[in-house]
Amino acid sequence: MRIHKTTPFTGNGLLTGLLFVLLTAVLAPAPAAAQAVRRFKAGIIAGVTASQIDGDESAGYNKVGLQGGIRGIIVLKEKQDLSVEILFTQRGCRNEAKTPPFFKTTLNYIEVPVQWHYHDWPANDESDEPEYYRVHFNTGLAYGRLLDYKDDTDGTIAGITPALPFLKRNSVCFLIGASFFATKHLGFTVRYHRAINRLYEPGAPGSNYAYSLNEHFLAFQTMYVF
C-alpha cells in the first residue's frame, strides 16, 4: 500500500505581494519610446524538470515535474539581455526505476530567476542587422520559495520522508543554460540548476534524519516571446 501525504506551508503573504508586483511590471504596456527601440519584451514558458536531491539514498535525475510561468526581458545591447521570470516549478526526488524501496517526493516551488543572456548565430548571416539570433547562452541566480510538498511511499521509511517537516523554505540556485530559437518568437531551452544553500541540515530540533540534502535539477523549456 502506498501512502500519499500533501503538506502546505502557511505564511506566504510577502511572496504573494512580490509576485503581484512582478506580474504587474512584466505585463504592463511599455511606454511608446521604449517600444520604438524594443527595449522591453515578454514571454511565456512551459516545460518539464528532472530533479534529484543529494542525500536521498538514490542517484539520478529520476523525479520528473512540471514548470511554467512568464518572463520579462530588458534589452541591454544588441547581443545581451537581462531577464526576470516568475515560475511554478516542481522539484523533488524519486528512487531508481525498479529498485525498492519505493519513494517519490514532489516539492512545489515558486521561483524568480534573474539571468544574463548572450546571443550568437544570426538568423540571416548576410545582414548587418540580424532579425534575431538563434543561440542564447544564459547564467544567473534563482530565488525559490517552497509552497508545499507531496510524499508518496510504499509505507516504509525511505527517501527524505523523515526530513520533510524540517525542510528549509527558501532556496537560492545558481543556473546556467542555452537556448535555440527556431523562429524569432519560438525558443527551446535547457538549464542546469544547483542550490547554493542546503534544503536540510542534520541537527534540526526534533529531527533524526542524518544526511544533508542539496537539490539540483535540469529544466527543459519551450518559450514564446511576444
C-alpha positions, -999 to +999 in steps of 0.1 A: +000+000+000+013+034-009+009+064+013+002+099-001+007+130+020+004+166+009+015+193+033+011+230+026+032+257+042+015+289+055+025+325+057+032+333+020+017+368+021+050+385+014+057+363-015+022+368-029+028+406-028+062+402-046+046+381-073+018+407-078+044+435-082+065+414-107+035+404-127+023+440-129+058+451-141+061+424-167+026+426-181+021+464-181+023+481-215+057+496-222+060+533-230+059+543-266+095+553-267+106+520-252+085+501-277+102+520-306+136+507-296+122+473-285+138+478-251+113+455-233+099+421-242+078+394-225+073+357-230+056+327-216+074+294-206+062+258-203+084+228-197+094+199-175+121+193-149+143+163-140+154+165-104+174+148-077+185+155-041+219+146-028+214+127+004+181+109-005+197+074-007+192+073-045+210+086-076+200+100-109+175+126-122+146+104-117+119+128-105+100+144-134+080+175-127+063+205-144+074+240-149+056+271-163+054+308-160+063+342-176+095+361-185+102+398-186+131+408-208+152+440-208+174+445-239+208+458-227+227+457-260+222+441-294+235+407-281+227+410-244+195+408-224+186+407-188+155+387-178+133+381-148+110+351-146+081+340-123+078+302-125+059+274-108+085+246-106+082+211-093+114+196-079+120+166-056+134+130-056+125+095-066+141+061-062+157+045-092+133+026-115+125-010-103+148-005-073+129-008-039+120+007-016+096+029-035+095+066-027+087+098-046+086+133-031+074+163-050+084+198-039+064+227-053+082+260-056+075+295-068+108+306-084+121+340-095+152+335-117+173+366-127+195+359-158+220+375-181+218+363-217+243+365-246+232+359-282+250+345-312+245+329-347+224+355-366+194+340-384+202+360-416+240+359-417+244+382-446+226+411-430+243+438-409+211+440-388+200+404-380+163+399-374+171+376-344+199+353-330+194+316-330+215+307-299+213+323-265+236+315-236+224+323-201+236+323-165+222+337-133+206+331-099+171+319-089+153+325-056+127+298-048+101+296-021+088+262-011+050+262-011+042+226-002+052+190-008+036+157-016+052+125-003+044+091-019+059+060-004+052+023-001+048+025+037+085+021+045+107+049+058+126+058+027+140+087+008+137+121+025+104+113+043+117+118+078+132+152+069+102+167+053+088+186+083+122+203+087+129+214+052+141+250+046+116+270+027+140+294+010+162+283-018+189+301-039+201+283-070+230+290-095+219+283-130+234+280-165+219+271-198+214+276-235+185+283-259+179+276-295+154+298-313+137+281-343+120+314-351+121+350-338+094+341-313+098+303-305+127+290-285+138+259-267+159+260-235+180+235-214+191+248-180+210+233-151+202+245-116+221+237-084+211+250-050+237+271-032+221+266+002+211+232+016+175+220+017+181+203+051+209+203+076+212+175+102+207+185+138+173+203+134+154+202+167+131+171+167+147+156+136+168+124+135+175+124+097+212+120+094+221+134+059+224+169+044+201+175+015+211+195-016+189+200-047+199+201-083+178+197-114+175+201-152+148+222-168+137+217-204+116+247-216+096+259-246+093+296-247+073+320-268+085+356-269+060+383-280 
